[in-house]
Amino acid sequence: MRFVLYNMRYATGTGVKFHLPFPFGGFFRKTGKNLDSLIRFFREQKADVLGLVEIDAGSYRAGHRDQADVIARQLGHRPFCRPKYSYLSWWSHLPMMRKQANACISGRSVIRERTHFLRKGVKRLVMELELEDVVIYVVHLALSRRTRAAQLADLARLAKNAPKPYLIAGDFNAFAGKVELRDFMADLKLASANLTDLPTFPSRAPRWQLDFILHSPEIRVTHFEVARGVRLSDHLPLICDFDVLPAARTASA
């Protein structure tokens, strides 16, 4: 099975032009051209599931189209897209911010999709996608290290109830790297698909490993790469092929 994780920065692009005519001005520009490039990349990967962080669910910059729907339609897959801010957050009432979301796009049969919100932070969303043999959690954690620690504790409690082998994937914003996740990973007996700790951010000159695909012991990673040549966002995409070990598959049946 192939899983691709990408913080796609709402398809707003990257590079020097992103900061013209003012810093971060690219966030407010139309995204159609960049989205077409992203779709070409996704089609080339032939992923079974895409985990997409920072996707536009239909603001003016996306032409009021849900980018997850557009991507899924082009790939012949099924989209699941959820706003990243809790309905109790004031961010969810601002015109463009309320359309900022995360998504899972699946070419496999989905048994169940659930939405969870962590107790702390502005970005609290956890998407849970249950497939036949595996559960995939997609997250985008807080910028504050203290808040991330609280979010990881909540995430650990959630993952311990997973009904079958699982992946936890997303932008963890862990500027201290994997050392920041050490206790979290040990508690859940997780391993990282990125065995050599390749950096994922920023895409122009990667320095930090912010994006992770973590997996439970019943999963065997057969291929992993950080796609260094892809600069459609300020993050790099992660590509992971994996199998669920036969004993785990039988136990979850």
N, C-alpha and C positions, 0 to 999 in steps of 0.2 A: 504494500500500500504506500502511496506517495502523499505526503503532507507538505504543503508550502505555507510558510508563515511570512507575512510582509506587512510592516508598518508603511502604508502607501501614502501617508501625508495628504489624504483627501484628493490625491491625483493633482496636487498643485505644483509638483515639480521640485527642482532643486537647482543649485548653481548660483552664480553671481546675479543673474537676472531676477532670481527670486526676491532679492532685496532691493529691487528698483521699482518705482522711483523713491521708495522709502523702506527702511528695515522691515522685513517680513511682509512686504507689500504683495508678494505672490499668493498669500493666503486668500486674497480677495479677488483674484482673477478667475476667469472661466477655465474649466478643467477638461473640456472635451478632447483636445489633442493629446494631452498626457494620458487620459483614460484609454484612448485607443492604443497607445504604446504599451500600457499595462496589460491590456487584454491580449495583445500579441504575445507578450512574455508568458502570461498564464497559459495560453493555448499551447505554446511550445513545451511547457513543463508537463502537460498531461497529468496534472495532479488529481488524485481522488478527492481530496478536500483542501480547500484554501482557508487559512485563518488570516483574516484581514483586519488590521488595526488602523484606525484613523481613516474611515471611509465616509463619504458624504451621502446622507440618506435623502437628499432632495432639496438642498438650498439653491439659491439663485446661481451660485458659481457652477453647479452641476446641471444647470438648465432645468431645475426642479425635477430632475429624474433621480431616482434612487440608484446610486452607482452599483450596489450589490445586484439589483435586478438586471441592470444592463450587462454586467459581467456574466451573471449566471445564464442569461438568455443567449449570449454569444457562445458560451461553452456548452450549452445544453444541460446545465446543472440546476440544482435547487438552492435558492438563496435563503439565508436566515440573517436578518440584520436588526440590531437593537441599538437605540440611543445609549451613549456611554454614561450619561448623567441620570441619576435617580429622578423620578418625577417630583420628589420633594425638594430637589435642588433648584435654586433660582436660575442656574445656567440653562435648565431645561425649558425656560420660558423666553429666552433670547432668540430672535429670529434665525440667525445662522447657527449658533451654538447648539440649538436643540436638534439640528440635523446632523451633528457630528456623532458618529456611531462606530461600532465594530461589527464584523460580519463573519459568518462561516458560509462557504459555498461548497456544496457536496454533490459529487457525482455518484455517491453510494447511497443505498437506502438508509434513511434516518428513522430510528425507532422513536426517539424522543429528543426534543429541544427544550431546554429550560434556561431561564434568566435568573441570575442571582445578583445581589448587590452587597458588597462588603460594607462594614459598619463605618469606616473612616475614609476620608479623602474626598476629593472632587470627582475623580474618575474611579468609580466603584464597581463597574460592570464586570461580571464573570459570565461568559456564555458557555453553556454545557451542551454538547452535541453527542448523543449516544448512537453509535452504529452497532452493527451486529456483534463485532468482537472487541470493540474499543470505545472508550469515552474520551472526548477531546474537550478540554477547557481552554478558552481563549481569554486573555487578560491584558489590561493596560494599567500598570500600577502607578502610584503617586510619585511626584518629584521629590517630596520630602522623605528622607531615610527613616525617620521615626514613624511616619505614617505608613510607609511601605512595610515596616516590621509588623505593625498591627494588621495590615492587610494580609500579609503572609500567614499570620496566625489564623485568621479567618479562613483563608484559602486551604490551609492544612486540615482544618476541621471539616470543610466541605469535601475535600478529596478523599478523606478517610471513609466516606460513605459511598464512594464510587462502586457501582455494581459489577464492574469488570475492569480489566487493565486499562490504563489511561495515560494520556499525554496532558501536560500543562504547558501551554505555549503562549508567548506574547512578548510585548515590550515591558520589561520589568523595571526599566529606568535605574538599573543597579550600576551606578557609576563606579562603585568599588569592585565590580565584577562578581564572579561566582562566590568569592569569599563571603559576600553579603547574604548569600542563599544557603550557606553551609548547614546551619541548624535546621532550616526548613527542609532541605533535601535529605538530611540524615533522619529526620523524624519520619519522613514518608518513604525512606529507602529509594529515593529517586536518583537517576543518573542523567547526565546531560548528553544529548546527541552530539554536541560540539565538544568532542574529546580533547581537542587541542586549544580550546578557548580562543577561537578566532574572533577578532573584533567585528562588530556589525554597524558601528556608528562613529563618525559621519561617513556617508558613502564615498565622498570625494577622497578622504584620507582616513580610513578606519582606525580608530584608537581605542574605543570602549566596546565591551561586549554588553549591550543593553538588551538584546533580543535572545530569548532562550526557547529551546524545545526540551523539556524535561520529561522523563518517562518512568513508569513503574517497572519493577524487576521482570515482569512477565513479557515485556516487549524487547525485541532484539532489533537494533538499528543495523541495517545492511548497507546504507549509503547516507552520507551527510555532506552538505557543502554550503558555504556562504558564497552566494553568487557575486563575486567581486566586480564583474564587469557591468553590472546592472545598476544604473544611477538614475532611476526614475523617481526616487524619493531621497530624503536625507538618511534613511536607513537602508541596509542591504537585505535582500530576501534570503531566507533560510529554506533549504530543500532537504527533506528527510524521507528516506525510504525505510520501512520497517515491517516486521512480521510480529504477530502475536504468537507466542510459543504454544505448541499443541496442548500441553497440559492446562494452561490458562484458558485456552479456548473451550476446552471440555468443561472446566470447572464453572465457567460463566454461562454455560448453555442451560 
